[in-house]
């Protein structure tokens, strides 16, 4: 995808994952700024990432006029949440429509989420995306980032290119090249459990829902696939089972999963893309330096149990666009750019720190081992089915899933012209 080459760029975004693409879309949706989105991979397709578009995300997608694109791509609405226990059966069922959510909860495979976000950004006519393009180092003058050097594999071989821009944004993940060049650390704290992702044939007794299967060996999260013929599984793996889920046969892994829930008794597995991934949490001390900015996994890594990683990245992108877009759009000097970047960091870092803590404690509870952990989860989720539990759920969802977005509009760019 292209169309802006040779015109120069106001912003260069390194990383075309969810965070980078969301920022490019947010910025281009409401401004005349020209954005270059670069990605070292040959295209969208990080398969081992989240598939859930929480209401907090779909609110932005609707405001950016991109929600219909996701529905056209096959995004499936989740009407309810269910929690089952391996012995007690159904503990809790919550119809999401009863929680007063103003925007839908959708699921879509992660590669499609990245693809549709990027396509929506490019459709504005203000964003160019280049794949197979690797950032090598920052271009700095007088202690300030003024561009980036890119190594492109296009046109038959490596080509080093210097791209100047008023703002460089690192959205290139936990191993961010941009963050390393800015000398910002991201120390990680590992968890003792892992997750195993796998797709299996849709069980006959499964109805579309965000479904949790509780078992002392580890819970299983079940989400529908847009095809209607499969479901995706997120299996909690304790240290004692890690070797099995890392190097065992597909049938051995499937047998272990069946032992945790009868739902999968007759389901065959689709092992392509299955993966065991280690978990950690981390939070960078700064989001900005020397006139450049970072967002998403480049500055925070969280446990996926609460499903917040992708939402946090989208909210980072939206906030950065809201703070920096009007300043760049009006051609303001570096001093005002730095002020806007500090405002972005001041808004997002405390919010993300709170969500990282929240996700951490939810993960510790969900992964609590032994008979006590099993008893506590059973009691708490059974409580969730009561009237009091429904009230608690509404408070939880308002915190983790349906935060009201703040938007940037064209008025911000033209009010002082």
N, C-alpha and C positions, 0 to 999 in steps of 0.2 A: 504494500500500500504506500502510495507516495502522492506527490502533487505539489509539494512546497519547496523541493530541492532548488538550491541556487538563490533563494530569497532571503536566507539567513533566518535565525530563530531568536525569539525573546527568551525562551526557556528550553533547557535540555533536561529530560527526565531519564535517568539511567534505571532500567528495569520496567518491563511492560507487564508485570504481574497485576494483581488486583489493585494494589495501592497506587502504583504508577499510572495505570490506565484510568483509574477513578479520578486522580488529580488532573490528568490531561483533559478528561471529559469535563470536569467541573470548571476548569479554567477556560476551556474553549467554548463551553456552552454560553457563557455570559460575557466574553471579552473578545476583542479583536487580536489578541496575542497569538503569536505563532509558536507552536510547541513541537519539538522533536522528541520522540519516544524511542529509545534504543533498547534492544534486548539481545543478550548473547546467545540465546537458544534460537533454533530455526523457526519457531512459531509458538503460539500458545499451547500449553499442554502439560502443566505441572499436575500430574494425576493424583499425587498423594497429599492433597490439600482439601480444605473444607468445601462442601457442596451446599451449605445452607445460606440462603439469603434471608437473614432475619428482617423483621419489619423496619428496624433502624436503617438497613441498607435499601430496602425497596422504597422507602420514603424518599431517599435521594434519587434513586433511579427514576421515580415518577417525576420529580422536580426537574431532572435533567432530560426528560422526554425520552427515556431509554427503556422504560418498563415494558412497553409493548414488544420491543426487540427480544427481551428475555422470554416473554411468553411465546413468541413465534419460534424461538430456539428450542422450545419444549420444556421450559421451567414448569414444575409441577407444584401446585398449591398443597400445603399441608393443612388439613382441616382439624387435626387433633393431635394430642400427645397421649401416649399410653405407657404404663409401667407394669410389667409382669414380673412375678417372683417364681423361681423354679419350682417351689412347692405350693405356694398360696395362690398362684394364678394372677388374675388381674387385680392390681392394687389401686390403680388410679387411672382415670380417663378424663382428659380435659379438652373440651371443644374450644379451639382458639377463638372462634367467633363470639364466645361468651365472655372473653376477657377484655373486650372493648378496644382491641387493637385496630388502629386506623389504616394500617397497610398490611398486605399479605405476607405470609411466611412461605417462601418458595424454595425448592431444591432444584439444582441443576449441576451436572458434573463440572468439576472445577475447570477443566480445559475450555469448556463452553462459556463459563463465566468470564474467563480472561478474554476469549475471542470476541464475545459480544460487547464487552466494555470497550475493547480497542476499536472494534468496528464503529461503535457509536461515536467515539472520540474522532475518528478519521472522517466520519460522515459530516462533521461540522465544517470541514474544509480548512480547518486551522491546525490540524495535527497530522504529522507524518510519523509513521512507525518504520523502523529499520530493524529487521531480524538479522541474526548471525553478525551482530555488531557489538564488540566488546570495548568497554571503557578501560583505558590503560592508565591514564593519570590525569590529574587536574591541570588546567592552564591557569596559572596565578601570576598576578602582577601587583606589586606593592602590597603584598600580604592579603590579597583579595582574590577569590575565585572568579575568573572571567570567562570560563569556557572549559572544554574538555578535549582530550585526545582520544580518538576512536580508532579501533582496529577492526576493519570490516572485511569479511570473507566473500563479499559480493564480487561479481565480475571476474571470477576465476582465481582469486588469491588474496592474501592479506594486503590491505591498503591502509596506511596510517593517515588519518584526517584530523585536522584541527578545526573544532567548531566553537565559535565564540557565542556567548549568550549572557544576558543580564542576570540570569539565575540558573544554577545547576542544582538539581534535586536528585538525591540518592534514594531510590526505591528498589534497591537491588538485593534485598534479603538479608538474612542474618550474617552472611559472609560478605557484607557490602564492601565493594572496592572504594566507593566514595567515602564511606565512614572511616575506613582505614586511612585514606589519604588526608582526612581531616583530623586524624589523631584522636578520635573519640572511641573509647573502649566500650565493649559490650560483654562484660563477664557473665557467664552462664552458670546456673545452678541446676544440676540434673535431678530428675525424678528417678525413683527406683522401679517405676513401671513404664511400660511401652504401650503402643497401640499397633494393632495389625489391621490393615485395610484389605477388604476382599469383597467382590461381587458374587452373589449366588442367585440361583433361580428363585423367582418370586414364590414364596410359600403359598399354598392353597388357602390357608387360614389367615393370611395377612391382609389387612385393609390399610389404605394409605394413612400413615401416621408417623410421627417421630416416636419410635417405639424403643423402650429400654427393656432388655431382658436381664434381670438381676440373678446373680449366682455367686456363691462364695469364691469361686475360682476367678471371677472377673466378669463385669457386666458387658453386654453387647448392645451397641446402638444400631438401630435398623432404620434406614431411610429409603424411600421409593426411588426408583430410577425412572427417568422420563419415558423410557420405552414401555413401561408397564409390565415388562417381562422379567425384570431383575430387581434386586434390592442391594443396597450397599451396606456393608457391615463395618463397624468400628469396634474391634474386640480388645478389651483391656487385657494386657499380658503382664503377669507378675514375673519377677526374676527367675523363679523356678521353672517357668514354661517358656522362657525366652528362646532357648536353643531349639525347641520344637517348632516355634513359629518363625524362626530364622531359617533353619535348614531342613526341617522335616518335609515329607512329601505332601502334596496337596490333600491327599486322602487322610493322612494323619492329622493335618490341621483341621480339616472338615470334621473329622471324628471328634476332636477335642471340642469344637464349637457345638456339635450336636449334643455332646455330653452336658453342656450348660443350658440348652433349651431344646425342647421337643419341636419347636417351630420349624427347625431346619432338618428334620428327620429324613425327608425324601428329596432334599434340594441338592442339585449338582452345583459345583463351583465353576466360576470363570476366572481362572488364576491370572490372566494377563493384567498387569498393573498392580497385583497384590504386593504388599510391602509392609515390613516391620520397621517402625520408626521410633527412635529414642526421643524422649521428651525432656524439655528443660524450660526454665524461665529466665528472663534477663530484661534489664531496662537500662538504656544508656543514660549517662548523667546529663547529656545535652542533645538537642535535636538540630542545632544550627552552629555554624562556625565559619568565619572568614567569608561571609556573604553567601554561603551555600546552605541547603536544608536537607534533612532526612525525614523519612516517614515509613510507616509500616514495620515489617520485620527488620528493617535496617536499624531500628532503634528499640524495638521491644519484641520479645518472644514470650508467649504465654502457653499454659497448658490448654489443650483443645477441649477439655471436658465441658466447659461452659460455652464453647462455640463463639468466642469473642475475637479471635485473631483477625479474621477477615473483616469483621465489622469495624474494629479499631483502625485497620489500614484505610478503609473507605472514609471513615470519619476524619482521619489525619489528612487525607487528600482534600476533602471538602473544606476543612478548616484552613489549610494552607492556601488554597485558592481564594477563599474569602478574605484572608488577611493580605496576601501579597498581590492578588490580581489588580485591584484598583490602583495600587502604587505603581506597578509596572505599566499599567494601561495609561497612566497619566505622565509617564516618563519622569518620575520623581528621582531625586539623587540617591546615592548609596546610603546616606545617613537614614533616610526614610525607609529604604528597603530593609536595613538592619532593624529598625524599630518594628516593622511589620513582622519580621522573622521572630523577634523576641516575643511579640504578642502571640504568635502561633505556638511557640514552645510553651509560653505561660498558660495557654488554654489547654493544650493537649497533654502535656507531660503529667500534671496532677490527675487528670481524668483517666489516662492510661494506667497510672500507678494504682489507682483504685480498682480498676478492672483486673489488673494482673493479680492483686491480692485476692479479689473476689474469686477469680478463676482458680487460684491456688488452693483456697480453702474448700471450694467445691470439689476439686480434684482429689484432695486428701480424703474427704468424706467418701467419695465414690470409690476410691481405691482401698479404703480401710480393709485390712485383711482379717480373716478369722471369723469365728461364730458371732463375736460381738459386732463386728462390722456388718455382717449379714442381718442381724437382728435390728440394728439401728436403721439401716436403709429400709428394711421392710416396714418398720413402725412409722418412719417419717413419710414415706411415699403413700402409705395407707391413710395417714392424716391428710395428705394432699387431696384426697378424694372427698373430704368433708367440706361443709360450708366455710368453716374457718380456714381450711387449707386452700380453698379457692380464692379467698381474700388475700392470703399470703402470696399465692401464685401471681395475682394481679400486680402486687407490689414488686415481686421479683422480675416479672416481665417488663414492667415499666423501667426497671433499672438496666437489664441486660439486653433487651430486644427491641424496644420501641421508643428510644430517645428521640425527641423532636429535633429535626435538623434545622440548622441555621444556614441560610443560603446567601450567595452573592448574586446580584443581578446586574443587568446592564446599567441601571441607574448609578451604581457605584463608580462606573468608569466614566460616565458622561456628566456627572453632577458639577464637576469643576471645569468642564471644557467651555 
